[in-house]
Amino acid sequence: QVQLVESGGGLVQAGGSLRLSCAASGRTFSSYKMGWFRQAPGKEREFVAAMHWSGENTYYGDSVKGRFTISRDNAKNTVYLQMNSLKPEDTAVYYCAAARPTYYSINTVRAYDYWGQGTQVTVSS
């Protein structure tokens, strides 16, 4: 059974930084894509970042390019999202997700099969 557990959310002032973690278990993830999405109240779930578990390419949503970095630690089976220069508009619940090989684009919700429970990030102005 695949389990994704996010941590690291919290309250931070604008301009600050947070690092989210996503601990993955229950499967060998070498063929999976791992992604981060976020959802603010009243808005659709938005793509943030993604990477192939066994590759080096990374992908980012336009609103976070240059500020957020996705990475992984294979030994710990953990994916990270380093968030710098945070803005109030980054406030949302952040979700980690895992996708089996699929034809769907890596930046779409439908590509992902497993989701974590989410962690709240609040950026104050």
ROMARNU-599147 format. One record per residue: residue in three letters; x, y, z of N, C-alpha, C, CB in turn. Coordinates in Angstrom, 2 decimals. Glycine has a CB too. Example, Ala and Ser with C-alpha at 12.3 -4.5 7.8 and 13.67 -1.06 7.14 Angstrom:
{residu: ala, nx: 13.19, ny: -5.69, nz: 7.80, cax: 12.30, cay: -4.50, caz: 7.80, cx: 13.20, cy: -3.30, cz: 7.80, cbx: 11.31, cby: -4.47, cbz: 9.05};
{residu: ser, nx: 12.85, ny: -2.25, nz: 7.08, cax: 13.67, cay: -1.06, caz: 7.14, cx: 12.90, cy: 0.03, cz: 7.87, cbx: 14.08, cby: -0.60, cbz: 5.72};
END
This chain:
{residu: gln, nx: 0.85, ny: -1.19, nz: 0.00, cax: 0.00, cay: 0.00, caz: 0.00, cx: 0.89, cy: 1.24, cz: 0.00, cbx: -0.96, cby: 0.00, cbz: 1.23};
{residu: val, nx: 0.69, ny: 2.08, nz: -1.00, cax: 1.49, cay: 3.29, caz: -1.11, cx: 1.04, cy: 4.31, cz: -0.08, cbx: 1.40, cby: 3.89, cbz: -2.53};
{residu: gln, nx: 2.01, ny: 4.89, nz: 0.59, cax: 1.71, cay: 5.94, caz: 1.55, cx: 2.65, cy: 7.11, cz: 1.33, cbx: 1.83, cby: 5.42, cbz: 3.00};
{residu: leu, nx: 2.08, ny: 8.29, nz: 1.27, cax: 2.85, cay: 9.53, caz: 1.13, cx: 2.50, cy: 10.41, cz: 2.32, cbx: 2.54, cby: 10.25, cbz: -0.23};
{residu: val, nx: 3.52, ny: 10.83, nz: 3.05, cax: 3.29, cay: 11.63, caz: 4.24, cx: 4.09, cy: 12.92, cz: 4.14, cbx: 3.67, cby: 10.85, cbz: 5.53};
{residu: glu, nx: 3.37, ny: 14.04, nz: 4.06, cax: 4.02, cay: 15.35, caz: 3.97, cx: 4.28, cy: 15.91, cz: 5.37, cbx: 3.15, cby: 16.33, cbz: 3.15};
{residu: ser, nx: 5.29, ny: 16.74, nz: 5.45, cax: 5.58, cay: 17.47, caz: 6.67, cx: 6.35, cy: 18.73, cz: 6.31, cbx: 6.38, cby: 16.59, cbz: 7.69};
{residu: gly, nx: 6.45, ny: 19.64, nz: 7.27, cax: 7.27, cay: 20.83, caz: 7.06, cx: 6.49, cy: 22.10, cz: 6.81, cbx: 8.17, cby: 20.61, cbz: 5.94};
{residu: gly, nx: 5.18, ny: 22.01, nz: 6.71, cax: 4.39, cay: 23.22, caz: 6.51, cx: 4.36, cy: 24.07, cz: 7.77, cbx: 2.97, cby: 22.86, cbz: 6.10};
{residu: gly, nx: 3.82, ny: 25.27, nz: 7.62, cax: 3.73, cay: 26.17, caz: 8.77, cx: 3.46, cy: 27.59, cz: 8.34, cbx: 5.01, cby: 26.10, cbz: 9.59};
{residu: leu, nx: 3.67, ny: 28.49, nz: 9.29, cax: 3.46, cay: 29.92, caz: 9.07, cx: 4.81, cy: 30.60, cz: 8.91, cbx: 2.66, cby: 30.56, cbz: 10.24};
{residu: val, nx: 4.94, ny: 31.41, nz: 7.87, cax: 6.20, cay: 32.10, caz: 7.60, cx: 5.88, cy: 33.49, cz: 7.06, cbx: 7.09, cby: 31.30, cbz: 6.61};
{residu: gln, nx: 6.76, ny: 34.42, nz: 7.29, cax: 6.57, cay: 35.77, caz: 6.75, cx: 6.99, cy: 35.82, cz: 5.29, cbx: 7.38, cby: 36.80, cbz: 7.57};
{residu: ala, nx: 6.42, ny: 36.75, nz: 4.57, cax: 6.79, cay: 36.95, caz: 3.18, cx: 8.30, cy: 37.16, cz: 3.06, cbx: 6.03, cby: 38.15, cbz: 2.58};
{residu: gly, nx: 8.89, ny: 36.52, nz: 2.07, cax: 10.33, cay: 36.56, caz: 1.88, cx: 11.07, cy: 35.43, cz: 2.56, cbx: 10.84, cby: 37.85, cbz: 2.39};
{residu: gly, nx: 10.38, ny: 34.69, nz: 3.40, cax: 11.00, cay: 33.59, caz: 4.13, cx: 11.05, cy: 32.31, cz: 3.34, cbx: 10.27, cby: 33.35, cbz: 5.41};
{residu: ser, nx: 11.49, ny: 31.25, nz: 4.00, cax: 11.67, cay: 29.95, caz: 3.36, cx: 11.07, cy: 28.84, cz: 4.20, cbx: 13.16, cby: 29.68, cbz: 3.11};
{residu: leu, nx: 10.68, ny: 27.78, nz: 3.51, cax: 10.24, cay: 26.55, caz: 4.16, cx: 10.72, cy: 25.39, cz: 3.30, cbx: 8.67, cby: 26.51, cbz: 4.35};
{residu: arg, nx: 10.92, ny: 24.24, nz: 3.94, cax: 11.21, cay: 23.02, caz: 3.19, cx: 10.18, cy: 21.96, cz: 3.56, cbx: 12.66, cby: 22.51, cbz: 3.48};
{residu: leu, nx: 9.45, ny: 21.53, nz: 2.55, cax: 8.49, cay: 20.45, caz: 2.73, cx: 9.14, cy: 19.12, cz: 2.43, cbx: 7.26, cby: 20.66, cbz: 1.83};
{residu: ser, nx: 8.71, ny: 18.10, nz: 3.17, cax: 9.20, cay: 16.74, caz: 2.95, cx: 8.02, cy: 15.84, cz: 2.63, cbx: 9.97, cby: 16.22, cbz: 4.18};
{residu: cys, nx: 8.28, ny: 14.83, nz: 1.83, cax: 7.28, cay: 13.83, caz: 1.49, cx: 7.94, cy: 12.45, cz: 1.63, cbx: 6.70, cby: 14.05, cbz: 0.04};
{residu: ala, nx: 7.58, ny: 11.74, nz: 2.67, cax: 8.12, cay: 10.40, caz: 2.89, cx: 7.24, cy: 9.39, cz: 2.19, cbx: 8.23, cby: 10.08, cbz: 4.42};
{residu: ala, nx: 7.85, ny: 8.62, nz: 1.29, cax: 7.10, cay: 7.65, caz: 0.49, cx: 7.40, cy: 6.23, cz: 0.95, cbx: 7.43, cby: 7.81, cbz: -1.01};
{residu: ser, nx: 6.38, ny: 5.41, nz: 0.99, cax: 6.57, cay: 4.01, caz: 1.41, cx: 5.56, cy: 3.12, cz: 0.71, cbx: 6.44, cby: 3.87, cbz: 2.94};
{residu: gly, nx: 5.82, ny: 1.81, nz: 0.76, cax: 4.88, cay: 0.83, caz: 0.25, cx: 5.12, cy: 0.36, cz: -1.16, cbx: 3.55, cby: 1.38, cbz: 0.32};
{residu: arg, nx: 6.14, ny: 0.89, nz: -1.81, cax: 6.38, cay: 0.55, caz: -3.20, cx: 7.81, cy: 0.90, cz: -3.55, cbx: 5.38, cby: 1.27, cbz: -4.13};
{residu: thr, nx: 8.32, ny: 0.29, nz: -4.62, cax: 9.58, cay: 0.76, caz: -5.20, cx: 9.24, cy: 1.84, cz: -6.20, cbx: 10.38, cby: -0.42, cbz: -5.87};
{residu: phe, nx: 9.77, ny: 3.03, nz: -5.99, cax: 9.32, cay: 4.19, caz: -6.75, cx: 10.22, cy: 4.55, cz: -7.92, cbx: 9.23, cby: 5.36, cbz: -5.84};
{residu: ser, nx: 11.16, ny: 3.68, nz: -8.27, cax: 12.14, cay: 4.05, caz: -9.28, cx: 11.53, cy: 4.42, cz: -10.62, cbx: 13.11, cby: 2.92, cbz: -9.46};
{residu: ser, nx: 10.36, ny: 3.88, nz: -10.96, cax: 9.73, cay: 4.19, caz: -12.24, cx: 8.66, cy: 5.27, cz: -12.12, cbx: 9.12, cby: 2.94, cbz: -12.83};
{residu: tyr, nx: 8.49, ny: 5.82, nz: -10.95, cax: 7.42, cay: 6.78, caz: -10.70, cx: 7.88, cy: 8.21, cz: -10.96, cbx: 6.92, cby: 6.65, cbz: -9.27};
{residu: lys, nx: 6.92, ny: 9.07, nz: -11.20, cax: 7.11, cay: 10.50, caz: -11.13, cx: 6.58, cy: 10.97, cz: -9.78, cbx: 6.40, cby: 11.24, cbz: -12.33};
{residu: met, nx: 7.26, ny: 11.94, nz: -9.21, cax: 6.84, cay: 12.51, caz: -7.95, cx: 6.54, cy: 13.99, cz: -8.16, cbx: 7.92, cby: 12.31, cbz: -6.84};
{residu: gly, nx: 5.43, ny: 14.44, nz: -7.62, cax: 5.04, cay: 15.81, caz: -7.85, cx: 4.55, cy: 16.50, cz: -6.60, cbx: 3.98, cby: 15.87, cbz: -8.91};
{residu: trp, nx: 4.57, ny: 17.81, nz: -6.66, cax: 3.97, cay: 18.67, caz: -5.62, cx: 2.89, cy: 19.52, cz: -6.29, cbx: 5.07, cby: 19.57, cbz: -4.91};
{residu: phe, nx: 1.75, ny: 19.57, nz: -5.64, cax: 0.65, cay: 20.42, caz: -6.06, cx: 0.23, cy: 21.26, cz: -4.86, cbx: -0.54, cby: 19.59, cbz: -6.62};
{residu: arg, nx: -0.54, ny: 22.28, nz: -5.12, cax: -1.08, cay: 23.08, caz: -4.02, cx: -2.51, cy: 23.49, cz: -4.35, cbx: -0.20, cby: 24.32, cbz: -3.74};
{residu: gln, nx: -3.25, ny: 23.74, nz: -3.30, cax: -4.65, cay: 24.17, caz: -3.48, cx: -5.00, cy: 25.20, cz: -2.42, cbx: -5.61, cby: 22.96, cbz: -3.40};
{residu: ala, nx: -5.36, ny: 26.38, nz: -2.91, cax: -5.82, cay: 27.45, caz: -2.05, cx: -7.35, cy: 27.40, cz: -1.97, cbx: -5.34, cby: 28.83, cbz: -2.58};
{residu: pro, nx: -7.93, ny: 27.97, nz: -0.91, cax: -9.39, cay: 27.94, caz: -0.76, cx: -10.11, cy: 28.51, cz: -1.97, cbx: -9.82, cby: 28.70, cbz: 0.49};
{residu: gly, nx: -11.06, ny: 27.78, nz: -2.50, cax: -11.84, cay: 28.26, caz: -3.62, cx: -11.16, cy: 28.15, cz: -4.97, cbx: -12.21, cby: 29.64, cbz: -3.39};
{residu: lys, nx: -9.98, ny: 27.56, nz: -5.01, cax: -9.23, cay: 27.45, caz: -6.27, cx: -8.98, cy: 25.98, cz: -6.61, cbx: -7.89, cby: 28.21, cbz: -6.18};
{residu: glu, nx: -8.67, ny: 25.75, nz: -7.87, cax: -8.34, cay: 24.41, caz: -8.31, cx: -6.93, cy: 24.02, cz: -7.84, cbx: -8.45, cby: 24.30, cbz: -9.84};
{residu: arg, nx: -6.71, ny: 22.71, nz: -7.80, cax: -5.38, cay: 22.24, caz: -7.44, cx: -4.40, cy: 22.64, cz: -8.55, cbx: -5.38, cby: 20.69, cbz: -7.22};
{residu: glu, nx: -3.26, ny: 23.19, nz: -8.13, cax: -2.30, cay: 23.78, caz: -9.06, cx: -0.97, cy: 23.02, cz: -9.02, cbx: -2.08, cby: 25.27, cbz: -8.73};
{residu: phe, nx: -0.42, ny: 22.78, nz: -10.20, cax: 0.88, cay: 22.13, caz: -10.28, cx: 1.98, cy: 23.05, cz: -9.76, cbx: 1.18, cby: 21.72, cbz: -11.73};
{residu: val, nx: 2.88, ny: 22.48, nz: -8.96, cax: 3.99, cay: 23.25, caz: -8.40, cx: 5.33, cy: 22.77, cz: -8.97, cbx: 4.01, cby: 23.14, cbz: -6.86};
{residu: ala, nx: 5.60, ny: 21.47, nz: -8.81, cax: 6.89, cay: 20.94, caz: -9.26, cx: 6.80, cy: 19.43, cz: -9.38, cbx: 8.03, cby: 21.35, cbz: -8.28};
{residu: ala, nx: 7.71, ny: 18.85, nz: -10.18, cax: 7.73, cay: 17.40, caz: -10.34, cx: 9.09, cy: 16.95, cz: -10.82, cbx: 6.64, cby: 16.95, cbz: -11.31};
{residu: met, nx: 9.34, ny: 15.66, nz: -10.62, cax: 10.56, cay: 15.07, caz: -11.13, cx: 10.35, cy: 13.56, cz: -11.23, cbx: 11.78, cby: 15.41, cbz: -10.23};
{residu: his, nx: 11.15, ny: 12.94, nz: -12.10, cax: 11.16, cay: 11.49, caz: -12.16, cx: 12.02, cy: 10.98, cz: -11.02, cbx: 11.69, cby: 10.99, cbz: -13.53};
{residu: trp, nx: 11.56, ny: 9.93, nz: -10.38, cax: 12.29, cay: 9.44, caz: -9.22, cx: 13.71, cy: 9.04, cz: -9.59, cbx: 11.56, cby: 8.26, cbz: -8.59};
{residu: ser, nx: 13.92, ny: 8.49, nz: -10.75, cax: 15.24, cay: 8.01, caz: -11.12, cx: 15.94, cy: 8.90, cz: -12.15, cbx: 15.14, cby: 6.61, cbz: -11.66};
{residu: gly, nx: 15.39, ny: 10.08, nz: -12.40, cax: 16.00, cay: 10.96, caz: -13.37, cx: 16.44, cy: 12.26, cz: -12.74, cbx: 15.06, cby: 11.23, cbz: -14.49};
{residu: glu, nx: 17.00, ny: 13.11, nz: -13.58, cax: 17.50, cay: 14.39, caz: -13.08, cx: 16.65, cy: 15.57, cz: -13.53, cbx: 18.92, cby: 14.59, cbz: -13.55};
{residu: asn, nx: 15.78, ny: 15.37, nz: -14.51, cax: 14.98, cay: 16.49, caz: -15.00, cx: 13.96, cy: 16.92, cz: -13.95, cbx: 14.26, cby: 16.12, cbz: -16.31};
{residu: thr, nx: 13.78, ny: 18.21, nz: -13.84, cax: 12.80, cay: 18.77, caz: -12.93, cx: 11.87, cy: 19.70, cz: -13.71, cbx: 13.48, cby: 19.53, cbz: -11.77};
{residu: tyr, nx: 10.67, ny: 19.87, nz: -13.19, cax: 9.64, cay: 20.65, caz: -13.87, cx: 8.98, cy: 21.54, cz: -12.82, cbx: 8.58, cby: 19.72, cbz: -14.58};
{residu: tyr, nx: 8.65, ny: 22.77, nz: -13.23, cax: 8.08, cay: 23.72, caz: -12.30, cx: 6.92, cy: 24.47, cz: -12.92, cbx: 9.13, cby: 24.70, cbz: -11.82};
{residu: gly, nx: 5.96, ny: 24.84, nz: -12.06, cax: 4.92, cay: 25.73, caz: -12.50, cx: 5.48, cy: 27.13, cz: -12.67, cbx: 3.76, cby: 25.74, cbz: -11.50};
{residu: asp, nx: 4.87, ny: 27.91, nz: -13.55, cax: 5.40, cay: 29.24, caz: -13.87, cx: 5.48, cy: 30.14, cz: -12.63, cbx: 4.54, cby: 29.91, cbz: -14.93};
{residu: ser, nx: 4.53, ny: 29.99, nz: -11.73, cax: 4.48, cay: 30.90, caz: -10.58, cx: 5.57, cy: 30.63, cz: -9.54, cbx: 3.12, cby: 30.80, cbz: -9.93};
{residu: val, nx: 6.26, ny: 29.51, nz: -9.64, cax: 7.28, cay: 29.18, caz: -8.63, cx: 8.68, cy: 29.04, cz: -9.21, cbx: 6.90, cby: 27.89, cbz: -7.92};
{residu: lys, nx: 8.80, ny: 29.14, nz: -10.52, cax: 10.12, cay: 29.00, caz: -11.15, cx: 11.10, cy: 30.00, cz: -10.58, cbx: 10.02, cby: 29.18, cbz: -12.66};
{residu: gly, nx: 12.29, ny: 29.51, nz: -10.25, cax: 13.33, cay: 30.38, caz: -9.71, cx: 13.25, cy: 30.55, cz: -8.20, cbx: 13.26, cby: 31.71, cbz: -10.37};
{residu: arg, nx: 12.16, ny: 30.10, nz: -7.60, cax: 12.01, cay: 30.25, caz: -6.14, cx: 11.93, cy: 28.90, cz: -5.43, cbx: 10.75, cby: 31.07, cbz: -5.83};
{residu: phe, nx: 11.34, ny: 27.92, nz: -6.07, cax: 11.15, cay: 26.59, caz: -5.47, cx: 12.08, cy: 25.59, cz: -6.15, cbx: 9.68, cby: 26.13, cbz: -5.59};
{residu: thr, nx: 12.50, ny: 24.59, nz: -5.36, cax: 13.35, cay: 23.53, caz: -5.89, cx: 12.87, cy: 22.17, cz: -5.38, cbx: 14.84, cby: 23.76, cbz: -5.50};
{residu: ile, nx: 12.66, ny: 21.25, nz: -6.30, cax: 12.29, cay: 19.88, caz: -5.93, cx: 13.54, cy: 19.02, cz: -5.95, cbx: 11.21, cby: 19.31, cbz: -6.88};
{residu: ser, nx: 13.63, ny: 18.11, nz: -5.00, cax: 14.77, cay: 17.20, caz: -4.94, cx: 14.35, cy: 15.92, cz: -4.25, cbx: 15.98, cby: 17.85, cbz: -4.21};
{residu: arg, nx: 15.24, ny: 14.96, nz: -4.22, cax: 14.91, cay: 13.68, caz: -3.57, cx: 16.13, cy: 13.12, cz: -2.88, cbx: 14.37, cby: 12.67, cbz: -4.60};
{residu: asp, nx: 15.86, ny: 12.24, nz: -1.92, cax: 16.89, cay: 11.49, caz: -1.24, cx: 16.51, cy: 10.03, cz: -1.38, cbx: 17.03, cby: 11.92, cbz: 0.28};
{residu: asn, nx: 17.20, ny: 9.33, nz: -2.27, cax: 16.83, cay: 7.94, caz: -2.54, cx: 16.97, cy: 7.06, cz: -1.31, cbx: 17.70, cby: 7.38, cbz: -3.66};
{residu: ala, nx: 17.98, ny: 7.30, nz: -0.51, cax: 18.23, cay: 6.46, caz: 0.66, cx: 17.08, cy: 6.58, cz: 1.66, cbx: 19.56, cby: 6.85, cbz: 1.32};
{residu: lys, nx: 16.47, ny: 7.77, nz: 1.71, cax: 15.39, cay: 7.99, caz: 2.67, cx: 14.01, cy: 7.86, cz: 2.03, cbx: 15.53, cby: 9.36, cbz: 3.29};
{residu: asn, nx: 13.98, ny: 7.59, nz: 0.72, cax: 12.69, cay: 7.52, caz: 0.01, cx: 11.85, cy: 8.76, cz: 0.26, cbx: 11.91, cby: 6.26, cbz: 0.44};
{residu: thr, nx: 12.50, ny: 9.89, nz: 0.18, cax: 11.85, cay: 11.17, caz: 0.50, cx: 12.07, cy: 12.18, cz: -0.60, cbx: 12.38, cby: 11.71, cbz: 1.84};
{residu: val, nx: 11.02, ny: 12.92, nz: -0.89, cax: 11.07, cay: 14.02, caz: -1.86, cx: 10.89, cy: 15.32, cz: -1.08, cbx: 9.95, cby: 13.86, cbz: -2.98};
{residu: tyr, nx: 11.62, ny: 16.33, nz: -1.52, cax: 11.60, cay: 17.62, caz: -0.83, cx: 11.12, cy: 18.72, cz: -1.77, cbx: 13.00, cby: 17.96, cbz: -0.27};
{residu: leu, nx: 10.59, ny: 19.76, nz: -1.17, cax: 10.27, cay: 20.98, caz: -1.90, cx: 10.84, cy: 22.14, cz: -1.09, cbx: 8.72, cby: 21.14, cbz: -2.14};
{residu: gln, nx: 11.93, ny: 22.69, nz: -1.56, cax: 12.52, cay: 23.87, caz: -0.93, cx: 11.85, cy: 25.11, cz: -1.50, cbx: 14.07, cby: 23.92, cbz: -1.15};
{residu: met, nx: 11.27, ny: 25.90, nz: -0.62, cax: 10.52, cay: 27.07, caz: -1.05, cx: 11.19, cy: 28.33, cz: -0.49, cbx: 9.03, cby: 26.99, cbz: -0.60};
{residu: asn, nx: 11.69, ny: 29.16, nz: -1.37, cax: 12.36, cay: 30.40, caz: -0.98, cx: 11.57, cy: 31.61, cz: -1.49, cbx: 13.80, cby: 30.44, cbz: -1.52};
{residu: ser, nx: 11.87, ny: 32.75, nz: -0.94, cax: 11.23, cay: 34.01, caz: -1.36, cx: 9.71, cy: 33.86, cz: -1.39, cbx: 11.74, cby: 34.45, cbz: -2.74};
{residu: leu, nx: 9.18, ny: 33.31, nz: -0.32, cax: 7.75, cay: 33.03, caz: -0.28, cx: 6.92, cy: 34.30, cz: -0.33, cbx: 7.41, cby: 32.23, cbz: 0.96};
{residu: lys, nx: 5.77, ny: 34.18, nz: -0.97, cax: 4.84, cay: 35.30, caz: -1.13, cx: 3.49, cy: 34.91, cz: -0.50, cbx: 4.67, cby: 35.67, cbz: -2.64};
{residu: pro, nx: 2.69, ny: 35.90, nz: -0.13, cax: 1.37, cay: 35.57, caz: 0.41, cx: 0.53, cy: 34.70, cz: -0.53, cbx: 0.61, cby: 36.86, cbz: 0.72};
{residu: glu, nx: 0.71, ny: 34.88, nz: -1.83, cax: -0.05, cay: 34.08, caz: -2.79, cx: 0.41, cy: 32.63, cz: -2.87, cbx: 0.04, cby: 34.69, cbz: -4.16};
{residu: asp, nx: 1.48, ny: 32.29, nz: -2.16, cax: 1.89, cay: 30.88, caz: -2.06, cx: 1.11, cy: 30.15, cz: -0.98, cbx: 3.39, cby: 30.79, cbz: -1.77};
{residu: thr, nx: 0.30, ny: 30.86, nz: -0.23, cax: -0.50, cay: 30.25, caz: 0.83, cx: -1.46, cy: 29.22, cz: 0.24, cbx: -1.28, cby: 31.31, cbz: 1.62};
{residu: ala, nx: -1.38, ny: 27.98, nz: 0.75, cax: -2.21, cay: 26.89, caz: 0.23, cx: -1.92, cy: 25.64, cz: 1.04, cbx: -1.93, cby: 26.65, cbz: -1.29};
{residu: val, nx: -2.72, ny: 24.62, nz: 0.79, cax: -2.38, cay: 23.28, caz: 1.24, cx: -1.53, cy: 22.64, cz: 0.15, cbx: -3.67, cby: 22.42, cbz: 1.56};
{residu: tyr, nx: -0.38, ny: 22.12, nz: 0.53, cax: 0.55, cay: 21.51, caz: -0.42, cx: 0.45, cy: 20.00, cz: -0.33, cbx: 2.00, cby: 21.98, cbz: -0.16};
{residu: tyr, nx: 0.34, ny: 19.37, nz: -1.49, cax: 0.17, cay: 17.93, caz: -1.58, cx: 1.33, cy: 17.31, cz: -2.34, cbx: -1.16, cby: 17.57, cbz: -2.25};
{residu: cys, nx: 1.79, ny: 16.19, nz: -1.82, cax: 2.74, cay: 15.35, caz: -2.52, cx: 1.96, cy: 14.29, cz: -3.29, cbx: 3.77, cby: 14.71, cbz: -1.53};
{residu: ala, nx: 2.46, ny: 13.91, nz: -4.47, cax: 1.75, cay: 12.92, caz: -5.27, cx: 2.75, cy: 12.03, cz: -6.00, cbx: 0.79, cby: 13.61, cbz: -6.26};
{residu: ala, nx: 2.30, ny: 10.81, nz: -6.31, cax: 3.14, cay: 9.85, caz: -7.03, cx: 2.37, cy: 9.32, cz: -8.23, cbx: 3.59, cby: 8.68, cbz: -6.10};
{residu: ala, nx: 3.07, ny: 9.20, nz: -9.36, cax: 2.44, cay: 8.75, caz: -10.59, cx: 3.17, cy: 7.56, cz: -11.17, cbx: 2.40, cby: 9.88, cbz: -11.62};
{residu: arg, nx: 2.42, ny: 6.51, nz: -11.49, cax: 2.99, cay: 5.41, caz: -12.26, cx: 3.20, cy: 5.89, cz: -13.70, cbx: 2.06, cby: 4.15, cbz: -12.21};
{residu: pro, nx: 3.97, ny: 5.14, nz: -14.49, cax: 4.15, cay: 5.55, caz: -15.88, cx: 2.81, cy: 5.78, cz: -16.57, cbx: 4.94, cby: 4.48, cbz: -16.65};
{residu: thr, nx: 2.68, ny: 6.92, nz: -17.25, cax: 1.41, cay: 7.33, caz: -17.80, cx: 1.65, cy: 8.22, cz: -19.01, cbx: 0.56, cby: 8.07, cbz: -16.74};
{residu: tyr, nx: 0.63, ny: 8.31, nz: -19.85, cax: 0.71, cay: 9.22, caz: -20.99, cx: 0.38, cy: 10.66, cz: -20.60, cbx: -0.22, cby: 8.76, cbz: -22.10};
{residu: tyr, nx: -0.24, ny: 10.82, nz: -19.45, cax: -0.63, cay: 12.16, caz: -19.04, cx: 0.60, cy: 13.01, cz: -18.72, cbx: -1.57, cby: 12.10, cbz: -17.83};
{residu: ser, nx: 0.46, ny: 14.29, nz: -18.97, cax: 1.56, cay: 15.20, caz: -18.71, cx: 1.87, cy: 15.28, cz: -17.23, cbx: 1.24, cby: 16.58, cbz: -19.25};
{residu: ile, nx: 3.12, ny: 15.44, nz: -16.93, cax: 3.59, cay: 15.42, caz: -15.54, cx: 3.02, cy: 16.56, cz: -14.72, cbx: 5.10, cby: 15.49, cbz: -15.51};
{residu: asn, nx: 2.49, ny: 17.59, nz: -15.37, cax: 1.98, cay: 18.75, caz: -14.63, cx: 0.46, cy: 18.72, cz: -14.48, cbx: 2.40, cby: 20.02, cbz: -15.33};
{residu: thr, nx: -0.16, ny: 17.57, nz: -14.70, cax: -1.61, cay: 17.48, caz: -14.58, cx: -2.00, cy: 16.56, cz: -13.42, cbx: -2.23, cby: 16.96, cbz: -15.90};
{residu: val, nx: -3.09, ny: 16.92, nz: -12.76, cax: -3.58, cay: 16.14, caz: -11.61, cx: -3.87, cy: 14.70, cz: -12.02, cbx: -4.84, cby: 16.79, cbz: -11.02};
{residu: arg, nx: -4.45, ny: 14.51, nz: -13.20, cax: -4.87, cay: 13.19, caz: -13.61, cx: -3.72, cy: 12.22, cz: -13.82, cbx: -5.67, cby: 13.29, cbz: -14.86};
{residu: ala, nx: -2.51, ny: 12.73, nz: -13.89, cax: -1.35, cay: 11.84, caz: -14.08, cx: -1.00, cy: 11.07, cz: -12.82, cbx: -0.15, cby: 12.64, cbz: -14.53};
{residu: tyr, nx: -1.49, ny: 11.51, nz: -11.68, cax: -1.02, cay: 10.99, caz: -10.39, cx: -2.02, cy: 10.01, cz: -9.79, cbx: -0.77, cby: 12.14, cbz: -9.41};
{residu: asp, nx: -1.47, ny: 8.94, nz: -9.23, cax: -2.29, cay: 7.87, caz: -8.68, cx: -2.42, cy: 7.92, cz: -7.16, cbx: -1.72, cby: 6.54, cbz: -9.09};
{residu: tyr, nx: -1.44, ny: 8.48, nz: -6.52, cax: -1.41, cay: 8.48, caz: -5.06, cx: -1.14, cy: 9.89, cz: -4.56, cbx: -0.34, cby: 7.50, cbz: -4.53};
{residu: trp, nx: -1.81, ny: 10.23, nz: -3.45, cax: -1.71, cay: 11.58, caz: -2.89, cx: -1.51, cy: 11.49, cz: -1.39, cbx: -2.98, cby: 12.40, cbz: -3.21};
{residu: gly, nx: -0.74, ny: 12.45, nz: -0.87, cax: -0.63, cay: 12.59, caz: 0.56, cx: -1.81, cy: 13.35, cz: 1.13, cbx: 0.66, cby: 13.29, cbz: 0.92};
{residu: gln, nx: -1.77, ny: 13.54, nz: 2.43, cax: -2.90, cay: 14.20, caz: 3.11, cx: -2.82, cy: 15.72, cz: 3.05, cbx: -2.96, cby: 13.75, cbz: 4.57};
{residu: gly, nx: -1.68, ny: 16.24, nz: 2.67, cax: -1.50, cay: 17.68, caz: 2.55, cx: -0.91, cy: 18.31, cz: 3.79, cbx: -2.81, cby: 18.33, cbz: 2.23};
{residu: thr, nx: -0.21, ny: 19.41, nz: 3.58, cax: 0.35, cay: 20.19, caz: 4.68, cx: 0.11, cy: 21.67, cz: 4.39, cbx: 1.87, cby: 19.88, cbz: 4.88};
{residu: gln, nx: -0.32, ny: 22.40, nz: 5.39, cax: -0.70, cay: 23.81, caz: 5.22, cx: 0.54, cy: 24.69, cz: 5.23, cbx: -1.69, cby: 24.26, cbz: 6.33};
{residu: val, nx: 0.61, ny: 25.57, nz: 4.25, cax: 1.63, cay: 26.61, caz: 4.20, cx: 0.92, cy: 27.95, cz: 4.20, cbx: 2.57, cby: 26.46, cbz: 2.95};
{residu: thr, nx: 1.26, ny: 28.80, nz: 5.15, cax: 0.65, cay: 30.12, caz: 5.25, cx: 1.76, cy: 31.16, cz: 5.25, cbx: -0.24, cby: 30.24, cbz: 6.53};
{residu: val, nx: 1.67, ny: 32.10, nz: 4.31, cax: 2.66, cay: 33.16, caz: 4.19, cx: 1.99, cy: 34.47, cz: 4.53, cbx: 3.28, cby: 33.20, cbz: 2.75};
{residu: ser, nx: 2.48, ny: 35.12, nz: 5.56, cax: 1.91, cay: 36.39, caz: 6.00, cx: 2.63, cy: 37.56, cz: 5.34, cbx: 1.97, cby: 36.51, cbz: 7.53};
{residu: ser, nx: 1.88, ny: 38.62, nz: 5.12, cax: 2.47, cay: 39.80, caz: 4.46, cx: 3.07, cy: 40.77, cz: 5.47, cbx: 1.41, cby: 40.52, cbz: 3.62};
END
